[in-house]
Amino acid sequence: MRVWKKNSVKYVNNGKRCSKNELGAIKQTIPSKRFYGTLKTFDGTTKQIPLTEDRKTSESLLRRLQSEADHKRSIGYTVQDDKRNKPLTDVLDEYIVYLTAKGNSEEYIRLCESRLRKLFFGGSKKDKMDKTNKTIRRTTKSASRDKTDKTDKTNQRSKENGQKDKTDKTIKRLNDLNVNEVRSSLQQMNLLGISTGTINHYVRAVKCFTGWLLRERYLTSDPFIGLRGQNSKADRRKVRRPITDDEFKRLVSDTQKVCKCYRGNDWHFRSSDRIMLYRLAISTGLRAKEIASLTIHDFDLTTKTVRCKASNTKNGEEAVLPLSDSLCVHLRTYIDQLKTDKLFPGSWAEKRMGGKLLKRDLKRAGIPYETKTGSLDFHSLRYTFISNLAKGNVHPAKAQRLARHSTIALTMDVYTQLDINDLRSAVDVLPTI
């Protein structure tokens, strides 16, 4: 089989590269370092492939590749078979690229990748890197205690060969996806005490991944079609509760009395900052990361609206929300004393400091963080916002628009919490019998 070297042409003048039409330009033909050959693949197409830098080894390599392609063609090997035999790690990398191009947040992509790798390989990339680093540190310490350099090299080579053998055995291909292995992994997670709601997140990650595989023609049928989530209501570990009006008033008044400032590397919250943060969350239903993205230019106190850009919202859509009169009064005073465009600058939302700050202020005000009805974290302020809409007899369609939920069932079932007094007032409107 014929192999050849590719030639690239360049023009030089006085040792420097120049254009073809320049006066005094000399043409130089430079052969490639590697040899190339033409391969007829199993599906009948031809393509040029790079080989080695030696002619004989290139010819033998091309003959071996051609014989493998001929064998695949003789047994009816198809493009679909080639996709199914692709390493699962490579397919997962392509899926991550797809999620990134789709515009998903970094945190969502990181969670999806870690969940899929944990189910398919028993851990994420980070876990494997941590294990590798620990192995390297142990190897380095043991090598320093050995007597001779020869013994060190022998032990190190044996360990490296052992690690290569292990990785070769654990290489998975797309064809190796097995619903029973995933089910057993989910059962082990359940035995370890992981909640049903978290396990359902893993199930959804797998279903989204297989849906993408079907759309990209990697698979012709769904191997996880029988995989279903469980009833998370029967095993709900964290239940949030809305903060009452009296508790919120006490929270604001006690936080004002104590001039306590909390600081981080790129953020700080004085008492006035935290009060404004809590007021904004409970009056608009904005999430912590959405509030962290707001600038003073996002507020229009004339029309009493706040605009949150699509890149910062959870659903990827721009949100324009109305502001109450009382909140506008507090915002005018607060914005006038700001020295930066950002309302709450820094990485406090990424580090989930909103809930920690609220927990400290609740403790100082004597408000219990956890009760029989649920716990109070920063997201509970969003719960309170939606529950207050229901208590104020706001139409469910309007409440859904303000909460920016995809379905009205999510607004009514999950986020709306009414106590027995609210239900009793509804019963009182019934006619007397």
URURLIN-V230487 format. One record per run of one state. SS is the DSSP state (H for helix, E for strand, C for the rest). FROM is the first residue (numbers start at 1). TO is the last residue. Records with the same first field share a line. If there is no record, write none. Layout:
BEGIN
SS = FROM-TO, FROM-TO
END
This chain:
BEGIN
C = 1-2, 14-15, 19-25, 41-45, 51-54, 75-78, 85-86, 103-105, 122-124, 146-148, 170-172, 177-178, 192-195, 216-231, 236-239, 241-244, 258-261, 264-267, 270-270, 285-287, 293-294, 301-304, 309-309, 313-318, 323-324, 337-341, 343-352, 366-369, 371-374, 376-379, 392-395, 404-407, 416-419, 428-433
E = 3-13, 16-18, 26-40, 46-50, 87-87, 173-173, 240-240, 262-263, 268-269, 295-295, 299-300, 305-308, 319-322, 342-342, 370-370, 375-375
H = 55-74, 79-84, 88-102, 106-121, 125-145, 149-169, 174-176, 179-191, 196-215, 232-235, 245-257, 271-284, 288-292, 296-298, 310-312, 325-336, 353-365, 380-391, 396-403, 408-415, 420-427
END
